[in-house]
Amino acid sequence: MTTPESAPAPSKPPQTALQKLWKEILEPIVFAVVITQFVATLVGVDGVSMMPNLRNGERVFVPKYETWLHKAGVGEFKRGDILIFKPPREASAKIENLNKSAFGLWSYRPFLIKRLIGLPGDRVSIRAGEVTVNGQQLDSSWTTEIGRAHV
């Protein structure tokens, strides 16, 4: 007489090749694409333009919900926000560093990480390293000597 504890577990039918392909290869890829396109992604910092806040080689975790909310008209960007964006294709064509190659197989435009200083309607000017917004000099006291030396 068998008891429920000693009863053999029902066996699962073997996976088909298509099920195995989906489970082992396609599902993780689809999951990664959905996560990186709609939820969050990692972006690497390449350069010193955001020092001292972000250093060359750092990785930044970027939640994408804010971008989707902004596109839906919820909230707005304000001066001082850090933005992560792809440069326009026209800029990429003119600036050599904005076209990267993946092992010579294809080229892509990397993301840029910058701080927002001008809003729609603002006049931004840079002269001799000094930035003015609407005629007022931007406070750059938060930068360090290392950051200023690399600009």
C-alpha positions as CSV (number, residue, x, y, z in Angstrom):
1,M,0.0,0.0,0.0
2,T,1.4,3.4,-0.9
3,T,0.9,6.5,1.1
4,P,0.6,10.0,-0.4
5,E,4.2,10.7,0.8
6,S,5.6,7.7,-1.0
7,A,3.6,8.1,-4.2
8,P,5.8,8.8,-7.3
9,A,5.7,12.4,-8.5
10,P,3.9,12.8,-11.8
11,S,6.5,13.0,-14.5
12,K,6.5,16.0,-16.9
13,P,6.4,15.3,-20.6
14,P,9.7,16.0,-22.3
15,Q,10.1,19.5,-23.7
16,T,10.0,19.9,-27.5
17,A,12.9,21.5,-29.2
18,L,10.9,24.7,-29.6
19,Q,10.0,24.8,-25.9
20,K,13.7,24.2,-25.0
21,L,14.8,26.9,-27.4
22,W,12.3,29.4,-25.9
23,K,13.2,28.5,-22.3
24,E,16.9,28.4,-22.6
25,I,17.7,31.1,-25.2
26,L,14.8,33.3,-26.3
27,E,13.0,33.9,-23.0
28,P,16.1,35.4,-21.3
29,I,16.8,37.6,-24.3
30,V,13.2,38.8,-24.5
31,F,13.2,39.5,-20.8
32,A,16.5,41.5,-21.0
33,V,15.2,43.5,-23.9
34,V,11.9,44.4,-22.2
35,I,13.7,45.3,-19.0
36,T,16.4,47.5,-20.7
37,Q,13.9,49.2,-23.0
38,F,11.0,49.9,-20.5
39,V,12.1,49.4,-16.9
40,A,15.8,50.2,-16.3
41,T,19.3,50.0,-17.9
42,L,22.9,50.4,-17.0
43,V,24.9,53.2,-18.7
44,G,28.7,53.5,-18.6
45,V,30.3,56.9,-18.0
46,D,33.0,57.6,-20.7
47,G,34.9,60.7,-20.0
48,V,35.3,63.4,-17.3
49,S,32.7,66.0,-18.3
50,M,30.5,65.1,-15.3
51,M,33.2,65.1,-12.7
52,P,33.1,65.3,-9.7
53,N,29.6,63.7,-9.6
54,L,30.2,60.9,-12.1
55,R,33.7,59.6,-12.8
56,N,35.1,58.0,-16.0
57,G,34.3,54.3,-16.0
58,E,31.5,54.4,-13.5
59,R,28.2,52.5,-14.3
60,V,25.0,54.3,-13.7
61,F,21.7,52.5,-13.1
62,V,19.0,54.4,-15.0
63,P,15.3,53.9,-14.2
64,K,13.3,54.5,-17.3
65,Y,9.9,55.2,-15.7
66,E,10.8,58.9,-15.4
67,T,11.3,59.2,-19.1
68,W,8.0,57.4,-19.8
69,L,6.2,59.7,-17.3
70,H,7.7,62.8,-19.0
71,K,6.6,61.6,-22.4
72,A,3.1,61.0,-21.0
73,G,3.1,64.7,-19.8
74,V,3.6,63.9,-16.1
75,G,6.2,66.1,-14.5
76,E,8.8,68.2,-16.2
77,F,12.6,68.6,-16.3
78,K,14.2,71.3,-14.3
79,R,17.5,73.0,-14.4
80,G,20.2,70.9,-12.7
81,D,18.6,67.5,-13.6
82,I,21.0,64.9,-15.0
83,L,19.7,63.6,-18.4
84,I,20.8,60.5,-20.3
85,F,20.0,60.6,-24.0
86,K,21.2,59.6,-27.4
87,P,22.6,62.5,-29.5
88,P,20.8,63.3,-32.8
89,R,22.0,61.4,-35.8
90,E,23.1,64.6,-37.4
91,A,25.4,65.4,-34.5
92,S,26.8,61.8,-34.5
93,A,27.7,62.1,-38.2
94,K,29.7,65.3,-37.5
95,I,31.4,64.3,-34.2
96,E,33.8,61.4,-34.4
97,N,33.4,60.2,-30.8
98,L,29.7,59.8,-31.1
99,N,29.9,56.9,-33.5
100,K,31.0,53.7,-31.9
101,S,31.6,50.3,-33.5
102,A,30.7,46.9,-32.1
103,F,33.6,44.7,-33.2
104,G,33.4,46.3,-36.7
105,L,30.0,44.6,-37.2
106,W,27.7,47.6,-36.7
107,S,27.9,51.1,-35.5
108,Y,25.8,52.7,-32.8
109,R,25.3,56.0,-31.0
110,P,26.2,55.7,-27.3
111,F,24.1,57.5,-24.7
112,L,25.4,60.9,-23.3
113,I,25.1,61.9,-19.7
114,K,24.8,65.6,-19.1
115,R,23.3,68.1,-16.6
116,L,20.4,70.3,-17.8
117,I,21.3,74.0,-17.7
118,G,18.9,75.5,-20.2
119,L,15.2,75.2,-20.5
120,P,13.0,76.1,-23.5
121,G,13.3,79.8,-24.1
122,D,16.6,80.2,-22.2
123,R,19.7,81.8,-23.8
124,V,22.8,79.8,-23.0
125,S,26.3,81.2,-23.7
126,I,29.8,79.8,-23.1
127,R,32.8,82.2,-23.3
128,A,36.2,81.4,-22.0
129,G,34.9,78.5,-20.0
130,E,32.2,80.6,-18.3
131,V,28.6,79.6,-18.8
132,T,25.8,82.2,-18.6
133,V,22.1,81.4,-18.7
134,N,19.9,84.4,-19.6
135,G,22.8,86.7,-19.0
136,Q,23.4,85.4,-15.4
137,Q,26.7,83.5,-14.8
138,L,26.1,79.9,-13.8
139,D,27.4,79.0,-10.4
140,S,30.2,76.5,-10.9
141,S,31.5,76.5,-7.4
142,W,30.5,72.8,-7.0
143,T,33.1,71.7,-9.5
144,T,36.5,70.6,-8.3
145,E,39.9,71.5,-9.6
146,I,40.2,68.1,-11.2
147,G,36.9,68.6,-13.1
148,R,38.0,72.1,-14.2
149,A,41.4,70.8,-15.4
150,H,39.7,68.3,-17.8
151,V,37.2,70.7,-19.4
